[in-house]
Amino acid sequence: MTDDSMMLNDDFMLDDDIFSEKERDDPIRESKSLSFFHLLPVQITLALASAEITLGELMEMGQGDVISLDRMVGDPLDIRVNGILLGKGEVVEVNNRYGVRLLEVETGGIAAMQK
C-alpha cells in the first residue's frame, strides 16, 4: 500500500476548538448538544417481586398453583431504566391504563445513566 492511498492521521483529528472553554461555558450551545439525548429511547421496567425455586418445583407446577414472591403487598416496585435502578414507585391508573408514580429516585442510578 502506498502513502497516497493511506488516510492521514489528520483525517481523524478533532478540531481543537471543540474543547475550548468558550464553548463549554455557552449554555445555548450546551443545550443544543444535549437536546439530542432527549430523543434517545430507553426501556423502563417495573419489577414487582421475584422468587427462587428449584427446577423440580417448577416442573411440578400446574394451572392454579401459586408462587410466593419476596415482597409484601403494598411494597413499592423497582423502576429500572435500561437495567439500572432509577428508583421506587407504585402502580396507578391513568386513562384506563397502568402507570407508575415515582416514590423515590436513586441518585446513584441517575448518575450511572449519565455516564
PDB file as gemmi writes it, atoms N, CA and C in Angstrom:
CRYST1    1.000    1.000    1.000  90.00  90.00  90.00 P 1                      
ATOM      1  N   MET A   1       0.841  -1.167   0.000  1.00  0.00           N  
ATOM      2  CA  MET A   1       0.000   0.000   0.000  1.00  0.00           C  
ATOM      3  C   MET A   1       0.889   1.234   0.000  1.00  0.00           C  
ATOM      4  N   THR A   2       0.577   2.201  -0.809  1.00  0.00           N  
ATOM      5  CA  THR A   2       1.402   3.407  -0.895  1.00  0.00           C  
ATOM      6  C   THR A   2       0.890   4.452   0.064  1.00  0.00           C  
ATOM      7  N   ASP A   3       1.728   5.435   0.317  1.00  0.00           N  
ATOM      8  CA  ASP A   3       1.342   6.528   1.204  1.00  0.00           C  
ATOM      9  C   ASP A   3       0.165   7.319   0.641  1.00  0.00           C  
ATOM     10  N   ASP A   4       0.028   7.353  -0.692  1.00  0.00           N  
ATOM     11  CA  ASP A   4      -1.064   8.106  -1.310  1.00  0.00           C  
ATOM     12  C   ASP A   4      -2.422   7.490  -1.001  1.00  0.00           C  
ATOM     13  N   SER A   5      -2.493   6.162  -0.848  1.00  0.00           N  
ATOM     14  CA  SER A   5      -3.781   5.510  -0.628  1.00  0.00           C  
ATOM     15  C   SER A   5      -4.150   5.429   0.856  1.00  0.00           C  
ATOM     16  N   MET A   6      -3.212   5.686   1.739  1.00  0.00           N  
ATOM     17  CA  MET A   6      -3.487   5.631   3.171  1.00  0.00           C  
ATOM     18  C   MET A   6      -4.061   6.960   3.645  1.00  0.00           C  
ATOM     19  N   MET A   7      -4.964   6.887   4.615  1.00  0.00           N  
ATOM     20  CA  MET A   7      -5.509   8.114   5.183  1.00  0.00           C  
ATOM     21  C   MET A   7      -4.481   8.709   6.120  1.00  0.00           C  
ATOM     22  N   LEU A   8      -4.422   9.986   6.132  1.00  0.00           N  
ATOM     23  CA  LEU A   8      -3.510  10.674   7.037  1.00  0.00           C  
ATOM     24  C   LEU A   8      -4.123  10.733   8.424  1.00  0.00           C  
ATOM     25  N   ASN A   9      -3.280  10.741   9.447  1.00  0.00           N  
ATOM     26  CA  ASN A   9      -3.777  10.848  10.818  1.00  0.00           C  
ATOM     27  C   ASN A   9      -4.601  12.104  11.017  1.00  0.00           C  
ATOM     28  N   ASP A  10      -4.291  13.145  10.248  1.00  0.00           N  
ATOM     29  CA  ASP A  10      -5.044  14.393  10.383  1.00  0.00           C  
ATOM     30  C   ASP A  10      -6.510  14.217  10.003  1.00  0.00           C  
ATOM     31  N   ASP A  11      -6.840  13.175   9.217  1.00  0.00           N  
ATOM     32  CA  ASP A  11      -8.225  12.939   8.825  1.00  0.00           C  
ATOM     33  C   ASP A  11      -9.096  12.584  10.023  1.00  0.00           C  
ATOM     34  N   PHE A  12      -8.486  12.097  11.086  1.00  0.00           N  
ATOM     35  CA  PHE A  12      -9.236  11.673  12.255  1.00  0.00           C  
ATOM     36  C   PHE A  12      -9.054  12.606  13.447  1.00  0.00           C  
ATOM     37  N   MET A  13      -8.371  13.691  13.273  1.00  0.00           N  
ATOM     38  CA  MET A  13      -8.107  14.613  14.374  1.00  0.00           C  
ATOM     39  C   MET A  13      -9.334  15.474  14.640  1.00  0.00           C  
ATOM     40  N   LEU A  14      -9.612  15.697  15.901  1.00  0.00           N  
ATOM     41  CA  LEU A  14     -10.702  16.585  16.288  1.00  0.00           C  
ATOM     42  C   LEU A  14     -10.227  18.022  16.239  1.00  0.00           C  
ATOM     43  N   ASP A  15     -11.140  18.879  15.957  1.00  0.00           N  
ATOM     44  CA  ASP A  15     -10.847  20.304  15.970  1.00  0.00           C  
ATOM     45  C   ASP A  15     -10.536  20.701  17.408  1.00  0.00           C  
ATOM     46  N   ASP A  16      -9.396  21.326  17.639  1.00  0.00           N  
ATOM     47  CA  ASP A  16      -9.002  21.725  18.993  1.00  0.00           C  
ATOM     48  C   ASP A  16     -10.026  22.646  19.641  1.00  0.00           C  
ATOM     49  N   ASP A  17     -10.755  23.409  18.837  1.00  0.00           N  
ATOM     50  CA  ASP A  17     -11.726  24.350  19.392  1.00  0.00           C  
ATOM     51  C   ASP A  17     -12.937  23.655  20.012  1.00  0.00           C  
ATOM     52  N   ILE A  18     -13.129  22.372  19.714  1.00  0.00           N  
ATOM     53  CA  ILE A  18     -14.296  21.673  20.242  1.00  0.00           C  
ATOM     54  C   ILE A  18     -14.264  21.604  21.771  1.00  0.00           C  
ATOM     55  N   PHE A  19     -13.077  21.652  22.350  1.00  0.00           N  
ATOM     56  CA  PHE A  19     -12.948  21.554  23.796  1.00  0.00           C  
ATOM     57  C   PHE A  19     -12.601  22.892  24.443  1.00  0.00           C  
ATOM     58  N   SER A  20     -12.769  23.952  23.740  1.00  0.00           N  
ATOM     59  CA  SER A  20     -12.376  25.249  24.286  1.00  0.00           C  
ATOM     60  C   SER A  20     -13.311  25.675  25.412  1.00  0.00           C  
ATOM     61  N   GLU A  21     -12.798  26.456  26.336  1.00  0.00           N  
ATOM     62  CA  GLU A  21     -13.578  26.961  27.468  1.00  0.00           C  
ATOM     63  C   GLU A  21     -14.760  27.787  26.997  1.00  0.00           C  
ATOM     64  N   LYS A  22     -14.564  28.564  25.933  1.00  0.00           N  
ATOM     65  CA  LYS A  22     -15.618  29.440  25.434  1.00  0.00           C  
ATOM     66  C   LYS A  22     -16.862  28.626  25.078  1.00  0.00           C  
ATOM     67  N   GLU A  23     -16.691  27.493  24.413  1.00  0.00           N  
ATOM     68  CA  GLU A  23     -17.829  26.690  24.005  1.00  0.00           C  
ATOM     69  C   GLU A  23     -18.448  25.942  25.180  1.00  0.00           C  
ATOM     70  N   ARG A  24     -17.650  25.516  26.125  1.00  0.00           N  
ATOM     71  CA  ARG A  24     -18.184  24.800  27.278  1.00  0.00           C  
ATOM     72  C   ARG A  24     -19.028  25.704  28.151  1.00  0.00           C  
ATOM     73  N   ASP A  25     -18.745  26.989  28.179  1.00  0.00           N  
ATOM     74  CA  ASP A  25     -19.496  27.911  29.019  1.00  0.00           C  
ATOM     75  C   ASP A  25     -20.691  28.511  28.302  1.00  0.00           C  
ATOM     76  N   ASP A  26     -20.947  28.118  27.065  1.00  0.00           N  
ATOM     77  CA  ASP A  26     -22.042  28.660  26.274  1.00  0.00           C  
ATOM     78  C   ASP A  26     -23.299  27.812  26.524  1.00  0.00           C  
ATOM     79  N   PRO A  27     -24.272  28.309  27.330  1.00  0.00           N  
ATOM     80  CA  PRO A  27     -25.447  27.490  27.662  1.00  0.00           C  
ATOM     81  C   PRO A  27     -26.304  27.155  26.454  1.00  0.00           C  
ATOM     82  N   ILE A  28     -26.348  28.021  25.452  1.00  0.00           N  
ATOM     83  CA  ILE A  28     -27.151  27.735  24.257  1.00  0.00           C  
ATOM     84  C   ILE A  28     -26.542  26.566  23.494  1.00  0.00           C  
ATOM     85  N   ARG A  29     -25.232  26.602  23.308  1.00  0.00           N  
ATOM     86  CA  ARG A  29     -24.558  25.504  22.597  1.00  0.00           C  
ATOM     87  C   ARG A  29     -24.698  24.203  23.387  1.00  0.00           C  
ATOM     88  N   GLU A  30     -24.564  24.291  24.715  1.00  0.00           N  
ATOM     89  CA  GLU A  30     -24.671  23.087  25.539  1.00  0.00           C  
ATOM     90  C   GLU A  30     -26.071  22.500  25.446  1.00  0.00           C  
ATOM     91  N   SER A  31     -27.120  23.328  25.483  1.00  0.00           N  
ATOM     92  CA  SER A  31     -28.478  22.800  25.400  1.00  0.00           C  
ATOM     93  C   SER A  31     -28.747  22.187  24.037  1.00  0.00           C  
ATOM     94  N   LYS A  32     -28.171  22.760  22.969  1.00  0.00           N  
ATOM     95  CA  LYS A  32     -28.335  22.173  21.645  1.00  0.00           C  
ATOM     96  C   LYS A  32     -27.650  20.821  21.567  1.00  0.00           C  
ATOM     97  N   SER A  33     -26.456  20.696  22.126  1.00  0.00           N  
ATOM     98  CA  SER A  33     -25.740  19.425  22.055  1.00  0.00           C  
ATOM     99  C   SER A  33     -26.418  18.372  22.931  1.00  0.00           C  
ATOM    100  N   LEU A  34     -27.021  18.756  24.037  1.00  0.00           N  
ATOM    101  CA  LEU A  34     -27.693  17.799  24.917  1.00  0.00           C  
ATOM    102  C   LEU A  34     -29.096  17.460  24.438  1.00  0.00           C  
ATOM    103  N   SER A  35     -29.688  18.306  23.597  1.00  0.00           N  
ATOM    104  CA  SER A  35     -31.055  18.052  23.144  1.00  0.00           C  
ATOM    105  C   SER A  35     -31.147  16.743  22.363  1.00  0.00           C  
ATOM    106  N   PHE A  36     -30.062  16.327  21.748  1.00  0.00           N  
ATOM    107  CA  PHE A  36     -30.036  15.052  21.035  1.00  0.00           C  
ATOM    108  C   PHE A  36     -30.392  13.902  21.971  1.00  0.00           C  
ATOM    109  N   PHE A  37     -29.911  13.931  23.197  1.00  0.00           N  
ATOM    110  CA  PHE A  37     -30.131  12.846  24.147  1.00  0.00           C  
ATOM    111  C   PHE A  37     -31.587  12.744  24.582  1.00  0.00           C  
ATOM    112  N   HIS A  38     -32.332  13.825  24.480  1.00  0.00           N  
ATOM    113  CA  HIS A  38     -33.749  13.799  24.840  1.00  0.00           C  
ATOM    114  C   HIS A  38     -34.553  12.944  23.870  1.00  0.00           C  
ATOM    115  N   LEU A  39     -34.013  12.627  22.712  1.00  0.00           N  
ATOM    116  CA  LEU A  39     -34.714  11.851  21.702  1.00  0.00           C  
ATOM    117  C   LEU A  39     -34.383  10.361  21.749  1.00  0.00           C  
ATOM    118  N   LEU A  40     -33.390   9.963  22.550  1.00  0.00           N  
ATOM    119  CA  LEU A  40     -32.988   8.565  22.609  1.00  0.00           C  
ATOM    120  C   LEU A  40     -34.003   7.744  23.405  1.00  0.00           C  
ATOM    121  N   PRO A  41     -34.449   6.631  22.848  1.00  0.00           N  
ATOM    122  CA  PRO A  41     -35.401   5.782  23.577  1.00  0.00           C  
ATOM    123  C   PRO A  41     -34.690   4.983  24.671  1.00  0.00           C  
ATOM    124  N   VAL A  42     -35.394   4.759  25.771  1.00  0.00           N  
ATOM    125  CA  VAL A  42     -34.896   3.920  26.856  1.00  0.00           C  
ATOM    126  C   VAL A  42     -35.989   2.922  27.221  1.00  0.00           C  
ATOM    127  N   GLN A  43     -35.596   1.795  27.778  1.00  0.00           N  
ATOM    128  CA  GLN A  43     -36.528   0.758  28.195  1.00  0.00           C  
ATOM    129  C   GLN A  43     -36.769   0.877  29.692  1.00  0.00           C  
ATOM    130  N   ILE A  44     -38.013   1.117  30.100  1.00  0.00           N  
ATOM    131  CA  ILE A  44     -38.366   1.206  31.518  1.00  0.00           C  
ATOM    132  C   ILE A  44     -39.016  -0.112  31.921  1.00  0.00           C  
ATOM    133  N   THR A  45     -38.532  -0.694  33.018  1.00  0.00           N  
ATOM    134  CA  THR A  45     -39.040  -1.965  33.514  1.00  0.00           C  
ATOM    135  C   THR A  45     -39.465  -1.795  34.957  1.00  0.00           C  
ATOM    136  N   LEU A  46     -40.620  -2.336  35.307  1.00  0.00           N  
ATOM    137  CA  LEU A  46     -41.095  -2.334  36.688  1.00  0.00           C  
ATOM    138  C   LEU A  46     -40.980  -3.753  37.226  1.00  0.00           C  
ATOM    139  N   ALA A  47     -40.264  -3.904  38.327  1.00  0.00           N  
ATOM    140  CA  ALA A  47     -40.083  -5.227  38.928  1.00  0.00           C  
ATOM    141  C   ALA A  47     -40.989  -5.339  40.148  1.00  0.00           C  
ATOM    142  N   LEU A  48     -41.988  -6.183  40.054  1.00  0.00           N  
ATOM    143  CA  LEU A  48     -42.933  -6.379  41.141  1.00  0.00           C  
ATOM    144  C   LEU A  48     -42.275  -7.126  42.296  1.00  0.00           C  
ATOM    145  N   ALA A  49     -41.716  -8.274  41.998  1.00  0.00           N  
ATOM    146  CA  ALA A  49     -41.073  -9.112  43.017  1.00  0.00           C  
ATOM    147  C   ALA A  49     -40.398 -10.273  42.307  1.00  0.00           C  
ATOM    148  N   SER A  50     -39.750 -11.132  43.073  1.00  0.00           N  
ATOM    149  CA  SER A  50     -39.129 -12.309  42.477  1.00  0.00           C  
ATOM    150  C   SER A  50     -39.206 -13.467  43.457  1.00  0.00           C  
ATOM    151  N   ALA A  51     -38.864 -14.638  42.973  1.00  0.00           N  
ATOM    152  CA  ALA A  51     -38.848 -15.832  43.810  1.00  0.00           C  
ATOM    153  C   ALA A  51     -37.780 -16.771  43.260  1.00  0.00           C  
ATOM    154  N   GLU A  52     -37.216 -17.570  44.132  1.00  0.00           N  
ATOM    155  CA  GLU A  52     -36.255 -18.580  43.704  1.00  0.00           C  
ATOM    156  C   GLU A  52     -36.805 -19.940  44.093  1.00  0.00           C  
ATOM    157  N   ILE A  53     -36.974 -20.784  43.086  1.00  0.00           N  
ATOM    158  CA  ILE A  53     -37.452 -22.141  43.320  1.00  0.00           C  
ATOM    159  C   ILE A  53     -36.559 -23.086  42.519  1.00  0.00           C  
ATOM    160  N   THR A  54     -36.660 -24.359  42.824  1.00  0.00           N  
ATOM    161  CA  THR A  54     -35.862 -25.333  42.084  1.00  0.00           C  
ATOM    162  C   THR A  54     -36.540 -25.659  40.755  1.00  0.00           C  
ATOM    163  N   LEU A  55     -35.787 -26.177  39.839  1.00  0.00           N  
ATOM    164  CA  LEU A  55     -36.333 -26.584  38.555  1.00  0.00           C  
ATOM    165  C   LEU A  55     -37.362 -27.701  38.759  1.00  0.00           C  
ATOM    166  N   GLY A  56     -37.100 -28.569  39.710  1.00  0.00           N  
ATOM    167  CA  GLY A  56     -38.047 -29.651  40.013  1.00  0.00           C  
ATOM    168  C   GLY A  56     -39.388 -29.108  40.470  1.00  0.00           C  
ATOM    169  N   GLU A  57     -39.362 -28.089  41.361  1.00  0.00           N  
ATOM    170  CA  GLU A  57     -40.610 -27.469  41.819  1.00  0.00           C  
ATOM    171  C   GLU A  57     -41.357 -26.827  40.657  1.00  0.00           C  
ATOM    172  N   LEU A  58     -40.611 -26.174  39.784  1.00  0.00           N  
ATOM    173  CA  LEU A  58     -41.222 -25.518  38.630  1.00  0.00           C  
ATOM    174  C   LEU A  58     -41.878 -26.536  37.704  1.00  0.00           C  
ATOM    175  N   MET A  59     -41.202 -27.677  37.486  1.00  0.00           N  
ATOM    176  CA  MET A  59     -41.730 -28.698  36.591  1.00  0.00           C  
ATOM    177  C   MET A  59     -42.982 -29.375  37.152  1.00  0.00           C  
ATOM    178  N   GLU A  60     -43.137 -29.374  38.472  1.00  0.00           N  
ATOM    179  CA  GLU A  60     -44.314 -29.986  39.096  1.00  0.00           C  
ATOM    180  C   GLU A  60     -45.509 -29.047  39.125  1.00  0.00           C  
ATOM    181  N   MET A  61     -45.331 -27.783  38.804  1.00  0.00           N  
ATOM    182  CA  MET A  61     -46.416 -26.811  38.895  1.00  0.00           C  
ATOM    183  C   MET A  61     -47.398 -26.959  37.753  1.00  0.00           C  
ATOM    184  N   GLY A  62     -48.615 -26.633  38.070  1.00  0.00           N  
ATOM    185  CA  GLY A  62     -49.670 -26.679  37.059  1.00  0.00           C  
ATOM    186  C   GLY A  62     -50.571 -25.475  37.204  1.00  0.00           C  
ATOM    187  N   GLN A  63     -51.570 -25.430  36.349  1.00  0.00           N  
ATOM    188  CA  GLN A  63     -52.515 -24.315  36.365  1.00  0.00           C  
ATOM    189  C   GLN A  63     -53.159 -24.185  37.740  1.00  0.00           C  
ATOM    190  N   GLY A  64     -53.172 -22.971  38.275  1.00  0.00           N  
ATOM    191  CA  GLY A  64     -53.778 -22.697  39.572  1.00  0.00           C  
ATOM    192  C   GLY A  64     -52.786 -22.702  40.724  1.00  0.00           C  
ATOM    193  N   ASP A  65     -51.570 -23.246  40.523  1.00  0.00           N  
ATOM    194  CA  ASP A  65     -50.547 -23.206  41.576  1.00  0.00           C  
ATOM    195  C   ASP A  65     -50.089 -21.766  41.780  1.00  0.00           C  
ATOM    196  N   VAL A  66     -49.618 -21.468  42.988  1.00  0.00           N  
ATOM    197  CA  VAL A  66     -49.194 -20.113  43.343  1.00  0.00           C  
ATOM    198  C   VAL A  66     -47.725 -20.138  43.736  1.00  0.00           C  
ATOM    199  N   ILE A  67     -46.978 -19.162  43.230  1.00  0.00           N  
ATOM    200  CA  ILE A  67     -45.577 -18.987  43.614  1.00  0.00           C  
ATOM    201  C   ILE A  67     -45.529 -17.812  44.576  1.00  0.00           C  
ATOM    202  N   SER A  68     -44.993 -18.037  45.761  1.00  0.00           N  
ATOM    203  CA  SER A  68     -44.874 -16.977  46.762  1.00  0.00           C  
ATOM    204  C   SER A  68     -43.691 -16.082  46.408  1.00  0.00           C  
ATOM    205  N   LEU A  69     -43.929 -14.778  46.371  1.00  0.00           N  
ATOM    206  CA  LEU A  69     -42.894 -13.820  45.990  1.00  0.00           C  
ATOM    207  C   LEU A  69     -42.234 -13.204  47.216  1.00  0.00           C  
ATOM    208  N   ASP A  70     -41.121 -12.489  46.993  1.00  0.00           N  
ATOM    209  CA  ASP A  70     -40.308 -11.962  48.095  1.00  0.00           C  
ATOM    210  C   ASP A  70     -40.702 -10.562  48.569  1.00  0.00           C  
ATOM    211  N   ARG A  71     -41.827 -10.038  48.138  1.00  0.00           N  
ATOM    212  CA  ARG A  71     -42.270  -8.713  48.585  1.00  0.00           C  
ATOM    213  C   ARG A  71     -43.658  -8.807  49.180  1.00  0.00           C  
ATOM    214  N   MET A  72     -43.955  -7.859  50.059  1.00  0.00           N  
ATOM    215  CA  MET A  72     -45.266  -7.788  50.691  1.00  0.00           C  
ATOM    216  C   MET A  72     -46.205  -6.957  49.816  1.00  0.00           C  
ATOM    217  N   VAL A  73     -47.496  -7.198  49.967  1.00  0.00           N  
ATOM    218  CA  VAL A  73     -48.499  -6.396  49.276  1.00  0.00           C  
ATOM    219  C   VAL A  73     -48.319  -4.942  49.697  1.00  0.00           C  
ATOM    220  N   GLY A  74     -48.294  -4.037  48.746  1.00  0.00           N  
ATOM    221  CA  GLY A  74     -48.139  -2.616  49.043  1.00  0.00           C  
ATOM    222  C   GLY A  74     -46.699  -2.124  49.004  1.00  0.00           C  
ATOM    223  N   ASP A  75     -45.723  -3.055  48.958  1.00  0.00           N  
ATOM    224  CA  ASP A  75     -44.324  -2.628  48.840  1.00  0.00           C  
ATOM    225  C   ASP A  75     -44.126  -1.930  47.496  1.00  0.00           C  
ATOM    226  N   PRO A  76     -43.272  -0.912  47.451  1.00  0.00           N  
ATOM    227  CA  PRO A  76     -43.036  -0.228  46.172  1.00  0.00           C  
ATOM    228  C   PRO A  76     -42.306  -1.124  45.177  1.00  0.00           C  
ATOM    229  N   LEU A  77     -42.527  -0.838  43.896  1.00  0.00           N  
ATOM    230  CA  LEU A  77     -41.883  -1.575  42.810  1.00  0.00           C  
ATOM    231  C   LEU A  77     -40.540  -0.951  42.488  1.00  0.00           C  
ATOM    232  N   ASP A  78     -39.598  -1.762  42.003  1.00  0.00           N  
ATOM    233  CA  ASP A  78     -38.331  -1.235  41.487  1.00  0.00           C  
ATOM    234  C   ASP A  78     -38.576  -0.714  40.077  1.00  0.00           C  
ATOM    235  N   ILE A  79     -38.108   0.493  39.799  1.00  0.00           N  
ATOM    236  CA  ILE A  79     -38.193   1.066  38.460  1.00  0.00           C  
ATOM    237  C   ILE A  79     -36.782   1.042  37.889  1.00  0.00           C  
ATOM    238  N   ARG A  80     -36.609   0.340  36.781  1.00  0.00           N  
ATOM    239  CA  ARG A  80     -35.302   0.220  36.139  1.00  0.00           C  
ATOM    240  C   ARG A  80     -35.358   0.823  34.751  1.00  0.00           C  
ATOM    241  N   VAL A  81     -34.312   1.573  34.413  1.00  0.00           N  
ATOM    242  CA  VAL A  81     -34.175   2.156  33.088  1.00  0.00           C  
ATOM    243  C   VAL A  81     -32.937   1.536  32.455  1.00  0.00           C  
ATOM    244  N   ASN A  82     -33.156   0.810  31.374  1.00  0.00           N  
ATOM    245  CA  ASN A  82     -32.078   0.060  30.720  1.00  0.00           C  
ATOM    246  C   ASN A  82     -31.307  -0.796  31.719  1.00  0.00           C  
ATOM    247  N   GLY A  83     -32.032  -1.381  32.671  1.00  0.00           N  
ATOM    248  CA  GLY A  83     -31.440  -2.289  33.639  1.00  0.00           C  
ATOM    249  C   GLY A  83     -30.857  -1.625  34.882  1.00  0.00           C  
ATOM    250  N   ILE A  84     -30.799  -0.294  34.913  1.00  0.00           N  
ATOM    251  CA  ILE A  84     -30.222   0.426  36.051  1.00  0.00           C  
ATOM    252  C   ILE A  84     -31.351   0.918  36.950  1.00  0.00           C  
ATOM    253  N   LEU A  85     -31.221   0.696  38.252  1.00  0.00           N  
ATOM    254  CA  LEU A  85     -32.260   1.101  39.201  1.00  0.00           C  
ATOM    255  C   LEU A  85     -32.404   2.616  39.214  1.00  0.00           C  
ATOM    256  N   LEU A  86     -33.568   3.107  38.815  1.00  0.00           N  
ATOM    257  CA  LEU A  86     -33.869   4.534  38.843  1.00  0.00           C  
ATOM    258  C   LEU A  86     -34.476   4.929  40.178  1.00  0.00           C  
ATOM    259  N   GLY A  87     -35.333   4.060  40.724  1.00  0.00           N  
ATOM    260  CA  GLY A  87     -35.977   4.378  41.990  1.00  0.00           C  
ATOM    261  C   GLY A  87     -37.077   3.388  42.303  1.00  0.00           C  
ATOM    262  N   LYS A  88     -38.013   3.840  43.138  1.00  0.00           N  
ATOM    263  CA  LYS A  88     -39.149   3.024  43.573  1.00  0.00           C  
ATOM    264  C   LYS A  88     -40.432   3.734  43.177  1.00  0.00           C  
ATOM    265  N   GLY A  89     -41.472   2.963  42.925  1.00  0.00           N  
ATOM    266  CA  GLY A  89     -42.734   3.561  42.536  1.00  0.00           C  
ATOM    267  C   GLY A  89     -43.913   2.684  42.905  1.00  0.00           C  
ATOM    268  N   GLU A  90     -45.099   3.222  42.621  1.00  0.00           N  
ATOM    269  CA  GLU A  90     -46.322   2.473  42.865  1.00  0.00           C  
ATOM    270  C   GLU A  90     -47.179   2.513  41.599  1.00  0.00           C  
ATOM    271  N   VAL A  91     -47.953   1.458  41.412  1.00  0.00           N  
ATOM    272  CA  VAL A  91     -48.808   1.365  40.239  1.00  0.00           C  
ATOM    273  C   VAL A  91     -50.020   2.270  40.440  1.00  0.00           C  
ATOM    274  N   VAL A  92     -50.357   3.014  39.382  1.00  0.00           N  
ATOM    275  CA  VAL A  92     -51.540   3.879  39.380  1.00  0.00           C  
ATOM    276  C   VAL A  92     -52.295   3.640  38.073  1.00  0.00           C  
ATOM    277  N   GLU A  93     -53.521   4.131  38.025  1.00  0.00           N  
ATOM    278  CA  GLU A  93     -54.317   4.044  36.803  1.00  0.00           C  
ATOM    279  C   GLU A  93     -54.328   5.409  36.131  1.00  0.00           C  
ATOM    280  N   VAL A  94     -54.053   5.428  34.832  1.00  0.00           N  
ATOM    281  CA  VAL A  94     -54.056   6.663  34.056  1.00  0.00           C  
ATOM    282  C   VAL A  94     -54.852   6.391  32.778  1.00  0.00           C  
ATOM    283  N   ASN A  95     -56.043   6.962  32.681  1.00  0.00           N  
ATOM    284  CA  ASN A  95     -56.900   6.778  31.494  1.00  0.00           C  
ATOM    285  C   ASN A  95     -57.089   5.305  31.132  1.00  0.00           C  
ATOM    286  N   ASN A  96     -57.492   4.516  32.121  1.00  0.00           N  
ATOM    287  CA  ASN A  96     -57.736   3.077  31.949  1.00  0.00           C  
ATOM    288  C   ASN A  96     -56.488   2.291  31.545  1.00  0.00           C  
ATOM    289  N   ARG A  97     -55.304   2.813  31.857  1.00  0.00           N  
ATOM    290  CA  ARG A  97     -54.042   2.112  31.617  1.00  0.00           C  
ATOM    291  C   ARG A  97     -53.244   2.118  32.903  1.00  0.00           C  
ATOM    292  N   TYR A  98     -52.295   1.195  32.981  1.00  0.00           N  
ATOM    293  CA  TYR A  98     -51.393   1.212  34.123  1.00  0.00           C  
ATOM    294  C   TYR A  98     -50.383   2.333  33.958  1.00  0.00           C  
ATOM    295  N   GLY A  99     -49.995   2.915  35.082  1.00  0.00           N  
ATOM    296  CA  GLY A  99     -48.925   3.898  35.119  1.00  0.00           C  
ATOM    297  C   GLY A  99     -48.117   3.661  36.375  1.00  0.00           C  
ATOM    298  N   VAL A 100     -47.090   4.453  36.581  1.00  0.00           N  
ATOM    299  CA  VAL A 100     -46.291   4.317  37.796  1.00  0.00           C  
ATOM    300  C   VAL A 100     -46.004   5.709  38.352  1.00  0.00           C  
ATOM    301  N   ARG A 101     -46.195   5.854  39.646  1.00  0.00           N  
ATOM    302  CA  ARG A 101     -45.889   7.112  40.341  1.00  0.00           C  
ATOM    303  C   ARG A 101     -44.542   6.934  41.033  1.00  0.00           C  
ATOM    304  N   LEU A 102     -43.614   7.843  40.759  1.00  0.00           N  
ATOM    305  CA  LEU A 102     -42.300   7.791  41.392  1.00  0.00           C  
ATOM    306  C   LEU A 102     -42.427   8.132  42.872  1.00  0.00           C  
ATOM    307  N   LEU A 103     -41.931   7.264  43.714  1.00  0.00           N  
ATOM    308  CA  LEU A 103     -41.918   7.498  45.157  1.00  0.00           C  
ATOM    309  C   LEU A 103     -40.535   7.886  45.643  1.00  0.00           C  
ATOM    310  N   GLU A 104     -39.518   7.281  45.052  1.00  0.00           N  
ATOM    311  CA  GLU A 104     -38.124   7.558  45.399  1.00  0.00           C  
ATOM    312  C   GLU A 104     -37.308   7.560  44.119  1.00  0.00           C  
ATOM    313  N   VAL A 105     -36.289   8.403  44.075  1.00  0.00           N  
ATOM    314  CA  VAL A 105     -35.367   8.407  42.937  1.00  0.00           C  
ATOM    315  C   VAL A 105     -33.973   8.158  43.481  1.00  0.00           C  
ATOM    316  N   GLU A 106     -33.313   7.140  42.940  1.00  0.00           N  
ATOM    317  CA  GLU A 106     -31.955   6.774  43.359  1.00  0.00           C  
ATOM    318  C   GLU A 106     -30.959   7.693  42.663  1.00  0.00           C  
ATOM    319  N   THR A 107     -30.229   8.485  43.418  1.00  0.00           N  
ATOM    320  CA  THR A 107     -29.250   9.379  42.797  1.00  0.00           C  
ATOM    321  C   THR A 107     -28.125   8.603  42.144  1.00  0.00           C  
ATOM    322  N   GLY A 108     -27.755   7.455  42.680  1.00  0.00           N  
ATOM    323  CA  GLY A 108     -26.714   6.626  42.074  1.00  0.00           C  
ATOM    324  C   GLY A 108     -27.143   6.096  40.714  1.00  0.00           C  
ATOM    325  N   GLY A 109     -28.423   5.757  40.567  1.00  0.00           N  
ATOM    326  CA  GLY A 109     -28.930   5.272  39.289  1.00  0.00           C  
ATOM    327  C   GLY A 109     -28.908   6.341  38.222  1.00  0.00           C  
ATOM    328  N   ILE A 110     -29.260   7.551  38.585  1.00  0.00           N  
ATOM    329  CA  ILE A 110     -29.252   8.658  37.629  1.00  0.00           C  
ATOM    330  C   ILE A 110     -27.824   8.964  37.210  1.00  0.00           C  
ATOM    331  N   ALA A 111     -26.897   8.954  38.157  1.00  0.00           N  
ATOM    332  CA  ALA A 111     -25.504   9.221  37.831  1.00  0.00           C  
ATOM    333  C   ALA A 111     -24.963   8.155  36.885  1.00  0.00           C  
ATOM    334  N   ALA A 112     -25.358   6.902  37.080  1.00  0.00           N  
ATOM    335  CA  ALA A 112     -24.884   5.823  36.211  1.00  0.00           C  
ATOM    336  C   ALA A 112     -25.431   5.989  34.796  1.00  0.00           C  
ATOM    337  N   MET A 113     -26.667   6.488  34.670  1.00  0.00           N  
ATOM    338  CA  MET A 113     -27.245   6.686  33.342  1.00  0.00           C  
ATOM    339  C   MET A 113     -26.594   7.841  32.608  1.00  0.00           C  
ATOM    340  N   GLN A 114     -26.051   8.809  33.333  1.00  0.00           N  
ATOM    341  CA  GLN A 114     -25.459   9.983  32.705  1.00  0.00           C  
ATOM    342  C   GLN A 114     -24.055   9.700  32.197  1.00  0.00           C  
ATOM    343  N   LYS A 115     -23.462   8.582  32.567  1.00  0.00           N  
ATOM    344  CA  LYS A 115     -22.095   8.254  32.134  1.00  0.00           C  
ATOM    345  C   LYS A 115     -22.077   7.816  30.705  1.00  0.00           C  
TER     346      LYS A 115                                                      
END                                                                             
